[in-house]
Amino acid sequence: MKFSRFLILLCLVAELLGVNLVSVKFAVKSPNLLPATQVFITGNHSKLGDWNPGTVRLEYKDGVWSKSLSFNHGTLLEYKFTLGNWSKEALDDKGHVFTNFTLEVTSDTVIVYAFSDWGANIQPPVTEHITGQIEYIRNLSGKDLTPRDVAVWLPPDYTKNPGRRYAVLYMHDGQNLFSARTAGYGVEWRIDEIADSLIHLRLIEPLIVVGIYNTDARNQEYATGDTGRCYRDFVIEQVKPLIDRRYRTLPDREHTATGGSSLGGLVAFILLWENPQIFSKAICMSSAFLIDTLDYVRVIKNHRGDRPSVKIYIDNGGIDLENELQPGIDAMLETLDKIGYRKNCDYFWVKDSLAQHNEAAWSRRIAYPLQMFFKP
């Protein structure tokens, strides 16, 4: 009798754990590759390497590279195929890199792709267009971190008004902010043009924007583990002091903000929450507050003591990956309410239902938080 009950319990547990899992087999044919060539899939899920191009390797057999993975029913996937780095992506018949492949996981599936060529995008080079003055700090190192560049955008009157000091916005994924040439997907935020226009229209105060580049360890640096702690220490202990020394900043918390999108929005939130003596504001666009193994909502729920006196801008779209992020956004907004933050006073939320999860969408929305946080 006890054994029978134990079997029933095992079946119930298995059902609870596995009923929503769906198998997807990704297969690639590429006759121009040698059998020993390593082919990888990368995408927006931890099982797809979180966009690391050289983590999830397909297995070769009989002319096909393939891998079977299981996902929760309803998962929205975006992914690409590489030979281990972004300079060797799968190319279409015109020699261009593909846009992200997408799949909503609803049933066991086998998907077969055929690629003839691999390499970098051979479209005409992107024209550099930067508004205003940008200075670069090259190969800035942090403890246990890969060195990276930092771009510093200076407001229009910076050189003409040597007696003035400026608020500073520290942004993550900095290579995507100012130039399509350095942007990961060839699309920039255009934050230089947008901030410049808002300043000239006197809709915001002149400010300095600091873009901290990401690295191949982005997913770990922008999360809550040891590497994430090293990255946040790097921002607080190295980047900010260096900017305050080199430029005419207003270094106090009231004039110091941070921001980013997706995981960059998460790390902006964490920096604000853990360091309210340094930052008073955070721009958190399409943030990954609660998805897969990430759960920063729980941290806020378990907070004891006084809540930080900060202001938070949160937004998100409504298409593809944005739908997966929605439950985490909703949970964070609900939690902020419960611990006493007031909507449209302490925190702000903007929903753009037709927006996707990309730089073009964040570019369209960045003017909102700039006007909220940097009013004349």
Steps between C-alpha positions, in 0.01 A plus 500: 500500500778743595690410183189565291455843658867575437458417129193724479698781665786456253260514208341818633840665545608395152179635357543833679859533389466379144149558372592840352832396348518489121789359296651701216769354274709754309679358195742671260622386159796682350675308218791746482611423856740224598359236737741610772361856495328605821156656450317683779152627572455812711193687615287664765480205741749353745480167312601693187797661670338840570638639173853377561596388146736221606329314787232261371662267246303282258606138458610376154371177347452393137527847350277673753579706810216475753395537861179417686390728784193519722311821577185592686188506287439851367864613518586757233846436357726724296823347371778489242772256387874569506835326470591618848513879474307790350741535208383159377122511489285306255446711185212510254543459125592867464775479759309681774450383857149388580271686735422298811315174436193474723295211634210473743536161668165323485571138404790262442675632193792431266625805309756458222704790358732500199780756473760532225720772646620631833666828584447864589230712344627624162243776465650845433679632810286699740552875477621654824267777614557650843343820627714698739827416669588146610821403676617143554675333790655187350550160661395596851565204729314375804583224747424158346335670199586525131625852412252709304462847349297779654345772280429843651252731325535864596210750477502776236621778729768300682803673346327839470398514865807400703347605831204265479466151650268229373285209611616159375308202361698172511368262232577132442547334157678824417610403149134505391428858603673737260619322187350238269856399411569371852144387581459126537228472236583807291226711660581772754286666766581844354518630854745769387254643247205465736671660800641777281154582363337495844771731636461748215121497550563564871302190593789359704807637673833439324651176630793265445420149374752225577469181294676201658560234234401140567715188440443133418429452872204742484247249633707435809609863551143628492361234736520440875793256536867559577577637153205736535638624829837561335332700223301716743813563706675598176230757423500644852868483591669561165275643231317764704808631686688521168216694335477735799875568479516556125179694443305781664230289659252552780613189690229489769223238488230746395682559172611140437283249313546164331313322224482219249277252322424131544775364728645852486175621656533237771854602593392866504227409749743300714755783504231745611349271762830398657665844478240773563776713652655518150204482260160666540339389172495200267370451146394136466379424148359155414672368811553133580381518861359147512574250225656153491737482799507878554274630777574845639136552595558262792782722627267799512222297664739385773634850567484607864553846639459837336447494126754698297393852404535459124310550176460220246386506137381162370363420156445211262359408163250233407641279223704176512753507786323800652206270579731266690628792705149626581436276806824621657415861423154456653644329808755777553238775465271320746786456746602865478140593580489266799814642660374856472624644172246724326424464131573812292689645793764254621478270200369532146385233257454533124356217287553508124290204387626507140871515590750219457807423708767696314705818481259673263217463753712627790613794287136598446432498876819644652373859477233423764733421792748769396221758536381348828838492669687796350240775497626860462 
